[in-house]
Each structure stands twice: as structure tokens, then as C-alpha cells.
Amino acid sequence: MRILIDGMGGDHAPQEIVKGAIQAAREIDDTVVIIGAEDLIKAELDVQKWNGSNIEVVNATEVITNNESPAMAVRKKKDSTINRGMKMVKEGEADVFISGGSTGALLAAGLLGLGRIKGIKRPAIAAFFPQIGKDDTTLLLDCGANVDCRPEFLYQFGVMGSIFVQNVKGKESPDVRLLNVGAESEKGDELHKEAYEQLANSSINFQGNIEGREVVSGVCDVVVADGFSGNIFLKSSEGLALSIMGRLKEVLMGGTISKIAALLLAKQLKGMKKDFDYSEEGGAPILGLKGPVLKIHGSSKAYAVYNAILKARDYVESDVTGQIEKAIAESDEISSGEAVKTEA
């Protein structure tokens, strides 16, 4: 397997990308390919004293930044890491592409370079969210790819999320719920009411609405959201978790007795920190594209990169893209572009 990673994507590139790639390459037999400024990446490999054989470097002369218009930058910067990465996946030179670069550029390049799976109207960014107190996660999608949605988009997100969890986590019939302002079926705006109807009359295991406060309790396997709500929920939760952990550290380091308590609870506190740490989960797949693409956090450091590379292997081996494509081809309700609706 050839795992391709954007060596210039993110706040700490290329140093942390290279460190994470080396850490992963030492544990796997697959080839890790780093794409980006060849001289900078090779210099960092030398600094890290890498002498293995399963890391390759592919030169790309341009980088798309977060300050650029994604669509325009994708069209202008043909030799950018993101454009070249998508091309390599499309042409079979890589099995999966991982990037911490511009989300908008990744989506634009994915649509232009790879294209959508036939029948899928919009790709979605999917992220695993920790289930507090349980050794499990919930898949949340969309996390920001589509801020303006139609009911059929949410319906398709539910289908793709269900297929993803079924194949990657091995759950036979994942519970799917719709993020909404209330649990009752009549709650929400027109978008969510119509999406509810389509999801309820689909073949997936849809269990109704879910409020934001319930997501962390792990009552379901997949949470469907429009990109606007999903992104706000994800970032608000991330910010809250960081604030709680920061405040907890202040309290525990505030005096001798509390420091002793912290020492006694060190194992439990470490586990709690791990629950909230995005770097544990690897990349967020962009579902609906004609090839495996994973988005990692822009602030990812070596450990997050390492985890993303390891989990990218599972993503490819599970053939999630192929499974989604197959499900769509076999399903009249999706391939027709419309969800099953209740007869009047």
C-alpha cells in the first residue's frame, strides 16, 4: 500500500509531518509517500536521521494556503500538493491521500480531480467523536463541507455514515440519528423535518433525532448534521473540552494536597485527556469522493500524523469508497437521486 501525505499542509509542516511519517513507517511495511518541497522534506528526514527504505518524497512546487480562495487556488496552482495528491490517487500512484491543508481546497480538488461517486450529490467530512466513559466513538457528518444543505444531502450523509461505520468498525446495523433541536420528529426547521422523513423511510437503521448534549453519551453510532451545525458542534465541543482540561490542570496544580490527588489520579486523568484528544482519532474521511481522502487537523503534530497514517490503512483495506459505490449502484432509492418518501 502507498499512503500519501501532504508534507506542506498544516501549521507545523513539514517538520511534524515528517516526524509522524517516520514514526508510522517504522511500524508498517507499507510505503509512506510525502509530497511537497523536496529539499525541505529531505532536509528534515536527515535531521531525524531517517535511514529506512519505506518513505519516499515526491516534489510539488506550490502550496495552497487557508487565505486563498479554494476554487481559484485549485485551478491556478496545478503543481500544488493538494492537486498533485488527488491526481496520484486517481491515477493509482497512491492508495489514499492525507492532508492538513485547506479544507476548502481539499474539497475543490477532490471534486475536480477525483470527482463524486455517481449518485452522491455532495461529499461530506466525517469525524469520530468520543463517547465519554465508553471505549467507543460516534461518527459525525457533515463537519463543514456543506454549510447549505438540502434534505437529500442529509439523507445521503446518513447512508454513507452507516456504510462507513459498518465497514471500518464492523458494526452490523449502526444506529443513525439526526442532530436537531429536539428529540421529537416534528422538531426543527423545514430542512430537518424533511430530512427526518427521508431518513425514517430509508433502509438504514435510523433511530430519530438527537440533541447535541446527548452525542457524547454514545447513544448512537452515527450522527447526521448539515455542515453548518456539524462544524459549530464539533468546534464548540473541542473548545469546551480544552477549557475543562486546562481548568482542571490549574485546580490540581494549585496546592500540595491537590498535587498529591493529581498524582494518585494520574492514570484516570491520562485516560480522560485521551478521550478528548483529537490526535488519537487520525484523519476525518471525506466521504463521497471517488477515492480515499483524509483530512487531518491543521494544528496536527507528529502523533496525530502517525495515527492518521495507521488508520488510513484500515480505511483503504475496508474499501469504504467501493462499498459506498456498490450500495448506491444497488439501491434504487439513492441512484435515482431521491430518497424514499412516504406516500400521501
DOSENU-95333 format. One record per residue (C-alpha): residue number from 1; residue in one letter; x, y, z. Coordinates in nm, 2 decimals, always signed. Each point is the difference from the previous one (the first is absolute). Layout:
<vofis>
<NUM; 'a'; <X; Y; Z>> ...
</vofis>
This chain:
<vofis>
<1; 'm'; <+0.00; +0.00; +0.00>> <2; 'r'; <+0.12; +0.35; -0.08>> <3; 'i'; <-0.12; +0.26; +0.26>> <4; 'l'; <+0.04; +0.36; -0.13>> <5; 'i'; <+0.02; +0.29; +0.24>> <6; 'd'; <+0.02; +0.37; -0.06>> <7; 'g'; <+0.33; +0.11; +0.13>> <8; 'm'; <-0.08; +0.37; -0.01>> <9; 'g'; <-0.36; -0.01; +0.14>> <10; 'g'; <-0.06; +0.14; +0.35>> <11; 'd'; <+0.15; +0.23; +0.25>> <12; 'h'; <+0.30; -0.21; +0.08>> <13; 'a'; <+0.10; -0.12; -0.34>> <14; 'p'; <+0.23; -0.15; -0.11>> <15; 'q'; <+0.18; -0.08; +0.33>> <16; 'e'; <-0.29; -0.17; +0.19>> <17; 'i'; <-0.12; -0.17; -0.32>> <18; 'v'; <+0.34; -0.16; -0.05>> <19; 'k'; <+0.03; -0.10; +0.36>> <20; 'g'; <-0.35; -0.17; -0.01>> <21; 'a'; <+0.08; -0.17; -0.33>> <22; 'i'; <+0.32; -0.14; +0.14>> <23; 'q'; <-0.17; -0.12; +0.31>> <24; 'a'; <-0.26; -0.18; -0.21>> <25; 'a'; <+0.25; -0.13; -0.26>> <26; 'r'; <+0.19; -0.18; +0.28>> <27; 'e'; <-0.31; -0.20; +0.09>> <28; 'i'; <-0.14; -0.09; -0.34>> <29; 'd'; <+0.13; -0.17; -0.32>> <30; 'd'; <-0.20; +0.23; -0.23>> <31; 't'; <+0.16; +0.30; -0.17>> <32; 'v'; <-0.06; +0.35; +0.13>> <33; 'v'; <+0.03; +0.26; -0.27>> <34; 'i'; <+0.05; +0.36; +0.11>> <35; 'i'; <-0.09; +0.26; -0.26>> <36; 'g'; <+0.12; +0.36; +0.01>> <37; 'a'; <+0.32; +0.21; -0.02>> <38; 'e'; <+0.25; -0.28; -0.06>> <39; 'd'; <+0.31; +0.18; +0.14>> <40; 'l'; <-0.18; +0.10; +0.33>> <41; 'i'; <-0.15; -0.35; +0.05>> <42; 'k'; <+0.33; -0.18; -0.07>> <43; 'a'; <+0.19; +0.24; +0.23>> <44; 'e'; <-0.25; -0.08; +0.28>> <45; 'l'; <+0.04; -0.38; -0.07>> <46; 'd'; <+0.38; +0.05; +0.04>> <47; 'v'; <-0.06; +0.20; +0.33>> <48; 'q'; <-0.20; -0.29; +0.13>> <49; 'k'; <+0.27; -0.24; -0.11>> <50; 'w'; <-0.24; -0.21; -0.21>> <51; 'n'; <+0.18; -0.29; -0.17>> <52; 'g'; <-0.29; -0.23; -0.09>> <53; 's'; <-0.13; -0.09; -0.34>> <54; 'n'; <-0.37; +0.04; +0.01>> <55; 'i'; <-0.03; +0.38; -0.01>> <56; 'e'; <+0.00; +0.17; -0.34>> <57; 'v'; <-0.01; +0.37; -0.08>> <58; 'v'; <-0.19; +0.15; -0.30>> <59; 'n'; <+0.08; +0.36; -0.09>> <60; 'a'; <-0.28; +0.25; -0.03>> <61; 't'; <+0.09; +0.37; -0.06>> <62; 'e'; <-0.32; +0.17; +0.13>> <63; 'v'; <-0.21; +0.02; +0.32>> <64; 'i'; <-0.36; +0.11; +0.04>> <65; 't'; <-0.04; +0.20; +0.31>> <66; 'n'; <-0.31; +0.07; +0.21>> <67; 'n'; <+0.00; +0.36; -0.10>> <68; 'e'; <-0.07; -0.08; -0.37>> <69; 's'; <-0.33; -0.06; -0.18>> <70; 'p'; <-0.01; -0.38; -0.01>> <71; 'a'; <-0.15; -0.04; -0.34>> <72; 'm'; <+0.22; +0.27; -0.16>> <73; 'a'; <+0.31; -0.14; +0.16>> <74; 'v'; <-0.07; -0.35; -0.11>> <75; 'r'; <-0.04; +0.12; -0.36>> <76; 'k'; <+0.31; +0.22; +0.00>> <77; 'k'; <+0.24; -0.21; +0.20>> <78; 'k'; <+0.02; -0.31; -0.21>> <79; 'd'; <+0.32; -0.12; +0.18>> <80; 's'; <-0.13; +0.05; +0.35>> <81; 't'; <+0.03; -0.29; +0.25>> <82; 'i'; <-0.38; -0.03; +0.01>> <83; 'n'; <-0.05; -0.02; -0.38>> <84; 'r'; <+0.29; -0.24; -0.05>> <85; 'g'; <-0.12; -0.21; +0.29>> <86; 'm'; <-0.35; -0.04; -0.15>> <87; 'k'; <+0.15; -0.08; -0.34>> <88; 'm'; <+0.23; -0.27; +0.15>> <89; 'v'; <-0.30; -0.17; +0.16>> <90; 'k'; <-0.20; +0.02; -0.32>> <91; 'e'; <+0.28; -0.15; -0.21>> <92; 'g'; <+0.07; -0.28; +0.25>> <93; 'e'; <+0.33; +0.14; +0.11>> <94; 'a'; <-0.13; +0.01; +0.36>> <95; 'd'; <-0.27; -0.18; +0.19>> <96; 'v'; <-0.10; +0.28; +0.23>> <97; 'f'; <+0.08; +0.37; +0.04>> <98; 'i'; <+0.03; +0.17; +0.34>> <99; 's'; <+0.02; +0.38; +0.04>> <100; 'g'; <-0.01; +0.26; +0.28>> <101; 'g'; <-0.03; +0.28; -0.26>> <102; 's'; <-0.30; +0.22; -0.10>> <103; 't'; <-0.33; -0.19; +0.04>> <104; 'g'; <-0.16; +0.20; -0.28>> <105; 'a'; <+0.29; -0.08; -0.23>> <106; 'l'; <-0.01; -0.37; +0.08>> <107; 'l'; <-0.37; +0.00; -0.08>> <108; 'a'; <+0.04; +0.20; -0.32>> <109; 'a'; <+0.29; -0.21; -0.12>> <110; 'g'; <-0.18; -0.32; +0.10>> <111; 'l'; <-0.30; +0.10; -0.21>> <112; 'l'; <+0.20; +0.12; -0.30>> <113; 'g'; <+0.28; -0.26; +0.02>> <114; 'l'; <-0.17; -0.32; +0.13>> <115; 'g'; <-0.37; +0.08; -0.05>> <116; 'r'; <-0.30; -0.12; +0.20>> <117; 'i'; <-0.13; -0.35; +0.02>> <118; 'k'; <-0.29; -0.03; -0.24>> <119; 'g'; <-0.32; +0.08; +0.17>> <120; 'i'; <+0.16; +0.19; +0.29>> <121; 'k'; <-0.10; +0.37; -0.02>> <122; 'r'; <+0.24; +0.14; +0.26>> <123; 'p'; <+0.31; -0.15; +0.17>> <124; 'a'; <+0.01; +0.03; +0.38>> <125; 'i'; <+0.28; +0.03; +0.26>> <126; 'a'; <-0.05; -0.27; +0.26>> <127; 'a'; <+0.17; +0.01; +0.34>> <128; 'f'; <+0.00; -0.24; +0.30>> <129; 'f'; <-0.12; +0.15; +0.32>> <130; 'p'; <+0.09; -0.16; +0.34>> <131; 'q'; <-0.27; -0.17; +0.20>> <132; 'i'; <+0.08; +0.12; +0.35>> <133; 'g'; <+0.04; -0.29; +0.25>> <134; 'k'; <+0.00; -0.26; -0.28>> <135; 'd'; <+0.28; -0.14; -0.21>> <136; 'd'; <-0.18; +0.09; -0.32>> <137; 't'; <-0.07; +0.29; -0.24>> <138; 't'; <-0.29; +0.15; -0.19>> <139; 'l'; <+0.03; +0.11; -0.36>> <140; 'l'; <-0.11; +0.35; -0.07>> <141; 'l'; <-0.06; +0.12; -0.36>> <142; 'd'; <-0.01; +0.26; -0.16>> <143; 'c'; <+0.26; +0.19; +0.20>> <144; 'g'; <+0.03; +0.30; -0.23>> <145; 'a'; <+0.01; -0.10; -0.37>> <146; 'n'; <-0.35; +0.13; -0.07>> <147; 'v'; <-0.13; +0.29; +0.20>> <148; 'd'; <-0.31; +0.03; -0.22>> <149; 'c'; <-0.18; -0.33; -0.03>> <150; 'r'; <-0.31; -0.16; -0.14>> <151; 'p'; <-0.19; -0.29; +0.16>> <152; 'e'; <+0.13; -0.25; -0.25>> <153; 'f'; <+0.36; +0.10; +0.09>> <154; 'l'; <-0.07; -0.09; +0.37>> <155; 'y'; <-0.16; -0.32; -0.11>> <156; 'q'; <+0.31; -0.10; -0.20>> <157; 'f'; <+0.23; +0.09; +0.29>> <158; 'g'; <-0.20; -0.25; +0.21>> <159; 'v'; <+0.05; -0.27; -0.26>> <160; 'm'; <+0.37; +0.07; -0.04>> <161; 'g'; <+0.06; +0.02; +0.37>> <162; 's'; <-0.18; -0.33; +0.06>> <163; 'i'; <+0.21; -0.17; -0.27>> <164; 'f'; <+0.32; +0.15; +0.14>> <165; 'v'; <-0.06; -0.11; +0.36>> <166; 'q'; <-0.12; -0.34; -0.11>> <167; 'n'; <+0.32; -0.07; -0.20>> <168; 'v'; <+0.26; +0.18; +0.21>> <169; 'k'; <-0.13; -0.09; +0.35>> <170; 'g'; <-0.18; -0.32; -0.09>> <171; 'k'; <-0.34; +0.09; +0.14>> <172; 'e'; <-0.27; -0.19; -0.18>> <173; 's'; <-0.28; +0.25; +0.01>> <174; 'p'; <+0.13; +0.34; +0.13>> <175; 'd'; <-0.25; +0.22; +0.18>> <176; 'v'; <-0.04; +0.33; -0.19>> <177; 'r'; <-0.15; +0.32; +0.14>> <178; 'l'; <-0.06; +0.35; -0.12>> <179; 'l'; <+0.14; +0.30; +0.19>> <180; 'n'; <-0.29; +0.23; +0.08>> <181; 'v'; <-0.14; +0.24; +0.26>> <182; 'g'; <-0.22; -0.27; +0.16>> <183; 'a'; <-0.06; -0.37; +0.00>> <184; 'e'; <-0.35; +0.01; -0.13>> <185; 's'; <-0.06; -0.06; -0.38>> <186; 'e'; <-0.18; +0.32; -0.05>> <187; 'k'; <+0.28; +0.22; +0.14>> <188; 'g'; <+0.23; +0.21; -0.20>> <189; 'd'; <-0.02; +0.21; -0.32>> <190; 'e'; <-0.12; -0.12; -0.34>> <191; 'l'; <+0.34; -0.13; -0.09>> <192; 'h'; <+0.01; -0.23; +0.30>> <193; 'k'; <-0.36; -0.10; -0.02>> <194; 'e'; <+0.03; -0.11; -0.36>> <195; 'a'; <+0.34; -0.17; +0.07>> <196; 'y'; <-0.16; -0.19; +0.29>> <197; 'e'; <-0.28; -0.13; -0.23>> <198; 'q'; <+0.25; -0.12; -0.26>> <199; 'l'; <+0.23; -0.17; +0.26>> <200; 'a'; <-0.30; -0.16; +0.17>> <201; 'n'; <-0.11; -0.16; -0.33>> <202; 's'; <+0.35; -0.12; -0.10>> <203; 's'; <+0.15; -0.34; +0.04>> <204; 'i'; <+0.26; +0.11; +0.26>> <205; 'n'; <-0.06; -0.04; +0.38>> <206; 'f'; <-0.13; +0.35; +0.06>> <207; 'q'; <-0.10; +0.06; +0.37>> <208; 'g'; <-0.13; +0.36; -0.02>> <209; 'n'; <+0.14; +0.33; +0.12>> <210; 'i'; <+0.27; +0.07; +0.25>> <211; 'e'; <+0.08; +0.31; +0.20>> <212; 'g'; <+0.36; +0.13; +0.02>> <213; 'r'; <+0.03; -0.08; +0.37>> <214; 'e'; <-0.07; -0.37; -0.07>> <215; 'v'; <+0.27; -0.06; -0.26>> <216; 'v'; <+0.28; -0.05; +0.25>> <217; 's'; <-0.20; -0.26; +0.19>> <218; 'g'; <+0.04; -0.24; -0.28>> <219; 'v'; <-0.37; -0.08; -0.07>> <220; 'c'; <+0.07; -0.06; -0.37>> <221; 'd'; <+0.27; -0.08; -0.25>> <222; 'v'; <-0.06; +0.27; -0.26>> <223; 'v'; <-0.13; +0.36; +0.04>> <224; 'v'; <-0.11; +0.18; -0.32>> <225; 'a'; <+0.03; +0.38; -0.02>> <226; 'd'; <+0.01; +0.27; -0.25>> <227; 'g'; <+0.35; +0.14; -0.04>> <228; 'f'; <-0.08; +0.32; +0.18>> <229; 's'; <-0.14; -0.16; +0.31>> <230; 'g'; <+0.25; -0.29; +0.00>> <231; 'n'; <+0.30; +0.23; -0.02>> <232; 'i'; <-0.13; +0.23; +0.28>> <233; 'f'; <-0.08; -0.30; +0.22>> <234; 'l'; <+0.34; -0.16; -0.06>> <235; 'k'; <+0.21; +0.32; +0.06>> <236; 's'; <-0.21; +0.11; +0.30>> <237; 's'; <+0.04; -0.35; +0.16>> <238; 'e'; <+0.38; +0.01; -0.08>> <239; 'g'; <+0.03; +0.34; +0.16>> <240; 'l'; <-0.20; -0.10; +0.31>> <241; 'a'; <+0.21; -0.31; +0.05>> <242; 'l'; <+0.32; +0.20; -0.03>> <243; 's'; <-0.13; +0.25; +0.25>> <244; 'i'; <-0.11; -0.26; +0.25>> <245; 'm'; <+0.33; -0.19; -0.02>> <246; 'g'; <+0.19; +0.33; +0.04>> <247; 'r'; <-0.20; +0.11; +0.30>> <248; 'l'; <+0.03; -0.35; +0.16>> <249; 'k'; <+0.38; +0.02; -0.03>> <250; 'e'; <-0.01; +0.34; +0.17>> <251; 'v'; <-0.21; -0.13; +0.29>> <252; 'l'; <+0.22; -0.32; +0.04>> <253; 'm'; <+0.32; +0.20; -0.01>> <254; 'g'; <-0.13; +0.27; +0.25>> <255; 'g'; <+0.14; -0.14; +0.32>> <256; 't'; <+0.18; -0.29; +0.17>> <257; 'i'; <-0.31; -0.20; +0.08>> <258; 's'; <-0.15; +0.03; -0.35>> <259; 'k'; <+0.34; -0.10; -0.15>> <260; 'i'; <+0.00; -0.31; +0.21>> <261; 'a'; <-0.36; -0.07; -0.12>> <262; 'a'; <+0.12; +0.05; -0.36>> <263; 'l'; <+0.28; -0.25; +0.05>> <264; 'l'; <-0.24; -0.26; +0.14>> <265; 'l'; <-0.24; +0.06; -0.29>> <266; 'a'; <+0.27; +0.02; -0.27>> <267; 'k'; <-0.12; -0.31; -0.19>> <268; 'q'; <-0.36; +0.11; +0.00>> <269; 'l'; <+0.09; +0.35; -0.10>> <270; 'k'; <+0.21; -0.12; -0.29>> <271; 'g'; <-0.29; -0.21; -0.12>> <272; 'm'; <-0.23; +0.30; +0.02>> <273; 'k'; <+0.24; +0.21; -0.20>> <274; 'k'; <+0.03; -0.27; -0.26>> <275; 'd'; <-0.39; +0.00; -0.04>> <276; 'f'; <+0.01; +0.37; -0.10>> <277; 'd'; <+0.32; -0.01; -0.22>> <278; 'y'; <-0.08; +0.03; -0.37>> <279; 's'; <+0.35; -0.13; -0.08>> <280; 'e'; <-0.11; -0.35; +0.11>> <281; 'e'; <-0.25; -0.03; -0.27>> <282; 'g'; <+0.21; +0.05; -0.31>> <283; 'g'; <-0.15; +0.16; -0.31>> <284; 'a'; <-0.36; +0.09; -0.08>> <285; 'p'; <-0.10; -0.17; -0.33>> <286; 'i'; <-0.17; +0.21; -0.27>> <287; 'l'; <-0.27; -0.25; -0.10>> <288; 'g'; <-0.16; +0.01; -0.35>> <289; 'l'; <+0.32; +0.06; -0.20>> <290; 'k'; <+0.12; -0.26; -0.25>> <291; 'g'; <+0.30; -0.08; +0.21>> <292; 'p'; <+0.12; -0.01; +0.36>> <293; 'v'; <+0.08; +0.35; +0.14>> <294; 'l'; <+0.06; +0.08; +0.36>> <295; 'k'; <+0.01; +0.35; +0.16>> <296; 'i'; <+0.21; +0.05; +0.31>> <297; 'h'; <-0.01; +0.29; +0.24>> <298; 'g'; <+0.20; +0.30; -0.12>> <299; 's'; <+0.18; +0.01; +0.33>> <300; 's'; <+0.09; -0.37; -0.01>> <301; 'k'; <+0.34; -0.10; +0.14>> <302; 'a'; <+0.19; -0.32; -0.04>> <303; 'y'; <-0.22; -0.22; +0.21>> <304; 'a'; <-0.31; +0.10; -0.19>> <305; 'v'; <+0.17; -0.06; -0.33>> <306; 'y'; <+0.12; -0.34; +0.12>> <307; 'n'; <-0.35; -0.10; +0.09>> <308; 'a'; <-0.14; +0.13; -0.32>> <309; 'i'; <+0.24; -0.21; -0.21>> <310; 'l'; <-0.08; -0.32; +0.20>> <311; 'k'; <-0.37; +0.06; -0.02>> <312; 'a'; <+0.02; +0.08; -0.37>> <313; 'r'; <+0.10; -0.36; -0.05>> <314; 'd'; <-0.32; -0.13; +0.16>> <315; 'y'; <-0.20; +0.25; -0.22>> <316; 'v'; <+0.16; -0.13; -0.32>> <317; 'e'; <-0.02; -0.37; +0.10>> <318; 's'; <-0.37; +0.04; +0.09>> <319; 'd'; <-0.06; +0.13; -0.35>> <320; 'v'; <-0.25; +0.26; +0.13>> <321; 't'; <-0.01; +0.18; -0.33>> <322; 'g'; <-0.08; -0.32; -0.19>> <323; 'q'; <-0.26; -0.10; +0.26>> <324; 'i'; <-0.18; +0.34; -0.04>> <325; 'e'; <+0.02; -0.03; -0.37>> <326; 'k'; <-0.14; -0.35; +0.01>> <327; 'a'; <-0.29; +0.10; +0.23>> <328; 'i'; <-0.09; +0.29; -0.22>> <329; 'a'; <+0.00; -0.21; -0.32>> <330; 'e'; <-0.22; -0.26; +0.17>> <331; 's'; <-0.24; +0.24; +0.16>> <332; 'd'; <-0.28; +0.15; -0.21>> <333; 'e'; <-0.08; +0.25; +0.28>> <334; 'i'; <+0.35; +0.15; -0.03>> <335; 's'; <+0.10; -0.05; -0.36>> <336; 's'; <-0.32; +0.18; -0.11>> <337; 'g'; <+0.13; +0.30; +0.19>> <338; 'e'; <-0.31; +0.01; +0.23>> <339; 'a'; <-0.06; -0.16; +0.33>> <340; 'v'; <-0.30; -0.22; +0.06>> <341; 'k'; <-0.29; +0.21; +0.11>> <342; 't'; <-0.32; -0.09; +0.19>> <343; 'e'; <-0.30; -0.03; -0.23>> <344; 'a'; <-0.26; +0.26; +0.06>> 
</vofis>
